[in-house]
Amino acid sequence: KLVTATVPILAEHGVTITTLFYRQMLEANPDLRNVFSRSNVAFRQRQLARAVHAHAANIEDLTPILPVVERIAHKHTSVHIVPSR
């Protein structure tokens, strides 16, 4: 219920949220600036906003978004992003 309730908020404010996320992530981890070029950060912010919105909108059945999740996982793996410890 909680995730489903966020769908309208994510639709309206998703890019604002992901812009703040990227800013804070890059400030806290300056070494990631080598992974994310300034020219593609805005594009990635929009992509992440769409992905989070799609996840929330399909929370009951994630099957429709699995191809997107797989692409994200492959990209993260290719640049050696691992979970923090």
Z-matrix of the N, CA and C atoms (Angstrom, degrees):
N
C 1 1.453
C 2 1.534 1 110.86
N 3 1.310 2 116.19 1 -43.19
C 4 1.457 3 120.43 2 -177.31
C 5 1.527 4 110.90 3 -63.27
N 6 1.327 5 116.71 4 -46.83
C 7 1.468 6 120.26 5 -179.30
C 8 1.526 7 109.91 6 -64.33
N 9 1.301 8 117.44 7 -44.83
C 10 1.466 9 121.31 8 179.07
C 11 1.528 10 110.88 9 -59.90
N 12 1.316 11 117.19 10 -36.43
C 13 1.460 12 121.09 11 179.53
C 14 1.528 13 112.46 12 -66.07
N 15 1.328 14 117.70 13 -20.88
C 16 1.468 15 120.53 14 -179.35
C 17 1.523 16 113.33 15 -83.06
N 18 1.333 17 118.38 16 -11.45
C 19 1.468 18 121.42 17 -174.73
C 20 1.531 19 112.37 18 -54.09
N 21 1.340 20 120.57 19 -50.08
C 22 1.469 21 119.24 20 179.14
C 23 1.537 22 112.91 21 -63.48
N 24 1.322 23 116.62 22 -36.04
C 25 1.467 24 120.58 23 179.05
C 26 1.523 25 109.82 24 -65.72
N 27 1.337 26 116.45 25 -44.06
C 28 1.457 27 120.62 26 178.59
C 29 1.517 28 111.80 27 -65.05
N 30 1.322 29 116.62 28 -36.29
C 31 1.462 30 120.05 29 178.36
C 32 1.529 31 110.73 30 -63.16
N 33 1.322 32 116.25 31 -39.92
C 34 1.465 33 120.51 32 -176.73
C 35 1.530 34 113.25 33 -85.72
N 36 1.325 35 117.40 34 -37.63
C 37 1.467 36 120.58 35 -170.84
C 38 1.527 37 114.33 36 -120.27
N 39 1.314 38 117.41 37 11.35
C 40 1.464 39 120.78 38 -175.80
C 41 1.515 40 113.92 39 -56.05
N 42 1.331 41 117.27 40 -45.68
C 43 1.467 42 120.11 41 -178.23
C 44 1.529 43 110.62 42 -67.14
N 45 1.315 44 117.44 43 -36.19
C 46 1.470 45 120.32 44 176.39
C 47 1.526 46 109.98 45 -61.95
N 48 1.319 47 116.30 46 -42.34
C 49 1.464 48 121.22 47 -179.94
C 50 1.528 49 110.57 48 -65.36
N 51 1.333 50 116.68 49 -47.11
C 52 1.467 51 118.85 50 -177.19
C 53 1.525 52 111.96 51 -71.84
N 54 1.328 53 117.88 52 -27.85
C 55 1.462 54 120.82 53 175.01
C 56 1.527 55 109.63 54 -64.15
N 57 1.320 56 116.80 55 -45.27
C 58 1.465 57 121.48 56 176.91
C 59 1.534 58 110.38 57 -63.50
N 60 1.330 59 116.31 58 -42.20
C 61 1.458 60 120.45 59 178.36
C 62 1.523 61 110.88 60 -58.18
N 63 1.335 62 117.28 61 -50.86
C 64 1.467 63 120.15 62 -179.08
C 65 1.529 64 111.46 63 -62.09
N 66 1.328 65 117.28 64 -42.08
C 67 1.465 66 120.26 65 179.60
C 68 1.522 67 110.36 66 -59.25
N 69 1.327 68 116.48 67 -49.18
C 70 1.462 69 120.60 68 -178.73
C 71 1.528 70 111.36 69 -66.60
N 72 1.347 71 116.90 70 -38.97
C 73 1.456 72 120.40 71 179.93
C 74 1.526 73 110.98 72 -63.73
N 75 1.325 74 116.82 73 -43.96
C 76 1.461 75 120.46 74 -178.37
C 77 1.523 76 112.27 75 -72.93
N 78 1.335 77 117.70 76 -31.77
C 79 1.461 78 120.12 77 174.99
C 80 1.525 79 110.87 78 -68.14
N 81 1.326 80 116.81 79 -40.03
C 82 1.463 81 121.09 80 -178.24
C 83 1.531 82 112.44 81 -77.94
N 84 1.329 83 115.87 82 -23.01
C 85 1.472 84 121.19 83 -176.67
C 86 1.524 85 109.60 84 -133.72
N 87 1.316 86 118.65 85 71.17
C 88 1.460 87 120.84 86 -175.29
C 89 1.526 88 114.00 87 -58.37
N 90 1.330 89 117.66 88 -24.23
C 91 1.460 90 120.19 89 178.06
C 92 1.534 91 111.86 90 -64.10
N 93 1.332 92 117.17 91 -21.23
C 94 1.467 93 120.38 92 178.27
C 95 1.528 94 112.41 93 -72.44
N 96 1.313 95 117.01 94 -12.78
C 97 1.470 96 119.29 95 176.46
C 98 1.522 97 110.64 96 -62.50
N 99 1.323 98 116.87 97 -22.24
C 100 1.456 99 121.06 98 175.42
C 101 1.532 100 111.41 99 -73.85
N 102 1.330 101 116.65 100 -23.02
C 103 1.462 102 121.91 101 -179.56
C 104 1.521 103 110.59 102 -89.00
N 105 1.335 104 116.60 103 -39.02
C 106 1.457 105 122.02 104 -177.15
C 107 1.523 106 109.41 105 -109.28
N 108 1.309 107 116.63 106 107.92
C 109 1.459 108 119.09 107 177.15
C 110 1.524 109 108.80 108 -72.27
N 111 1.315 110 115.26 109 151.05
C 112 1.472 111 119.52 110 179.74
C 113 1.520 112 111.93 111 -59.29
N 114 1.323 113 116.19 112 -32.62
C 115 1.465 114 119.28 113 -176.86
C 116 1.524 115 112.60 114 -70.21
N 117 1.342 116 117.79 115 -25.19
C 118 1.464 117 116.70 116 -178.63
C 119 1.526 118 113.97 117 -107.08
N 120 1.319 119 118.39 118 0.80
C 121 1.461 120 120.07 119 -179.61
C 122 1.529 121 111.24 120 -62.74
N 123 1.308 122 118.91 121 -43.38
C 124 1.468 123 120.94 122 179.62
C 125 1.525 124 110.59 123 -61.51
N 126 1.331 125 116.00 124 -40.57
C 127 1.470 126 120.81 125 177.63
C 128 1.524 127 109.74 126 -62.80
N 129 1.325 128 117.17 127 -45.72
C 130 1.471 129 121.70 128 -179.79
C 131 1.534 130 111.02 129 -64.21
N 132 1.324 131 117.17 130 -36.14
C 133 1.470 132 120.03 131 178.26
C 134 1.527 133 109.87 132 -61.71
N 135 1.329 134 116.76 133 -43.52
C 136 1.475 135 119.98 134 178.65
C 137 1.522 136 110.88 135 -67.19
N 138 1.331 137 117.04 136 -40.91
C 139 1.462 138 120.31 137 178.42
C 140 1.521 139 111.08 138 -61.56
N 141 1.320 140 116.59 139 -45.91
C 142 1.459 141 120.15 140 179.65
C 143 1.525 142 110.94 141 -63.06
N 144 1.314 143 117.48 142 -41.45
C 145 1.469 144 120.62 143 178.39
C 146 1.526 145 110.34 144 -59.98
N 147 1.331 146 116.81 145 -44.02
C 148 1.470 147 120.03 146 178.67
C 149 1.530 148 110.90 147 -64.61
N 150 1.330 149 117.10 148 -40.62
C 151 1.462 150 120.38 149 -178.81
C 152 1.530 151 111.79 150 -65.87
N 153 1.321 152 116.49 151 -43.32
C 154 1.473 153 120.00 152 179.38
C 155 1.526 154 110.04 153 -65.63
N 156 1.323 155 116.76 154 -41.69
C 157 1.469 156 120.66 155 177.28
C 158 1.523 157 110.54 156 -61.64
N 159 1.323 158 117.29 157 -45.41
C 160 1.469 159 121.08 158 -179.83
C 161 1.530 160 110.81 159 -62.71
N 162 1.321 161 116.18 160 -38.92
C 163 1.463 162 119.77 161 178.29
C 164 1.520 163 110.56 162 -62.93
N 165 1.314 164 116.65 163 -46.87
C 166 1.469 165 120.17 164 179.72
C 167 1.526 166 111.00 165 -64.46
N 168 1.325 167 116.68 166 -41.09
C 169 1.468 168 120.96 167 -177.85
C 170 1.530 169 112.19 168 -69.13
N 171 1.329 170 116.94 169 -23.76
C 172 1.467 171 121.48 170 -178.14
C 173 1.525 172 112.28 171 -114.51
N 174 1.310 173 117.28 172 25.75
C 175 1.458 174 121.66 173 -173.14
C 176 1.531 175 112.83 174 -58.84
N 177 1.309 176 117.72 175 -29.33
C 178 1.465 177 120.99 176 179.98
C 179 1.522 178 112.35 177 -75.73
N 180 1.342 179 117.06 178 -26.59
C 181 1.465 180 122.28 179 179.42
C 182 1.522 181 108.03 180 -150.02
N 183 1.305 182 116.49 181 100.19
C 184 1.456 183 121.39 182 -175.96
C 185 1.530 184 113.30 183 -81.02
N 186 1.311 185 117.36 184 -2.68
C 187 1.457 186 121.31 185 -179.12
C 188 1.530 187 113.03 186 -49.69
N 189 1.335 188 120.37 187 -43.93
C 190 1.472 189 119.65 188 -177.96
C 191 1.528 190 114.48 189 -62.24
N 192 1.325 191 117.71 190 -23.58
C 193 1.470 192 118.68 191 -176.49
C 194 1.527 193 113.26 192 -105.96
N 195 1.321 194 117.71 193 5.04
C 196 1.467 195 119.86 194 -179.13
C 197 1.529 196 113.44 195 -57.18
N 198 1.332 197 120.35 196 -40.05
C 199 1.471 198 118.38 197 177.72
C 200 1.526 199 112.92 198 -59.40
N 201 1.313 200 117.77 199 -37.17
C 202 1.466 201 121.45 200 178.58
C 203 1.529 202 109.72 201 -68.12
N 204 1.315 203 116.56 202 -43.68
C 205 1.464 204 121.02 203 179.52
C 206 1.529 205 110.07 204 -61.70
N 207 1.329 206 116.63 205 -40.64
C 208 1.462 207 120.07 206 178.44
C 209 1.526 208 111.73 207 -63.77
N 210 1.337 209 117.45 208 -40.98
C 211 1.473 210 120.29 209 177.84
C 212 1.528 211 110.68 210 -63.62
N 213 1.326 212 116.96 211 -42.00
C 214 1.467 213 120.75 212 178.59
C 215 1.528 214 109.72 213 -62.41
N 216 1.323 215 116.81 214 -44.87
C 217 1.468 216 120.74 215 -179.89
C 218 1.525 217 110.86 216 -62.40
N 219 1.324 218 117.16 217 -42.64
C 220 1.470 219 119.83 218 178.85
C 221 1.524 220 111.38 219 -63.43
N 222 1.326 221 116.68 220 -41.39
C 223 1.464 222 120.53 221 -179.97
C 224 1.526 223 110.40 222 -63.58
N 225 1.317 224 116.46 223 -46.55
C 226 1.463 225 119.90 224 179.66
C 227 1.527 226 110.67 225 -61.84
N 228 1.316 227 116.43 226 -41.52
C 229 1.461 228 120.45 227 178.76
C 230 1.522 229 111.00 228 -63.65
N 231 1.329 230 116.91 229 -39.75
C 232 1.464 231 120.48 230 -176.82
C 233 1.534 232 112.88 231 -65.06
N 234 1.322 233 116.48 232 -25.53
C 235 1.475 234 119.51 233 178.75
C 236 1.539 235 110.82 234 -106.49
N 237 1.328 236 115.56 235 16.80
C 238 1.465 237 123.44 236 172.75
C 239 1.524 238 113.63 237 61.34
N 240 1.330 239 116.15 238 37.29
C 241 1.467 240 119.99 239 174.03
C 242 1.517 241 108.14 240 -82.69
N 243 1.325 242 115.11 241 125.74
C 244 1.470 243 121.10 242 -179.42
C 245 1.528 244 108.72 243 -126.11
N 246 1.324 245 116.62 244 160.33
C 247 1.474 246 118.66 245 178.49
C 248 1.528 247 110.67 246 -60.35
N 249 1.322 248 116.27 247 145.14
C 250 1.460 249 119.57 248 175.54
C 251 1.519 250 109.00 249 -71.22
N 252 1.290 251 114.84 250 155.28
C 253 1.473 252 119.07 251 -177.75
C 254 1.496 253 110.51 252 -100.98
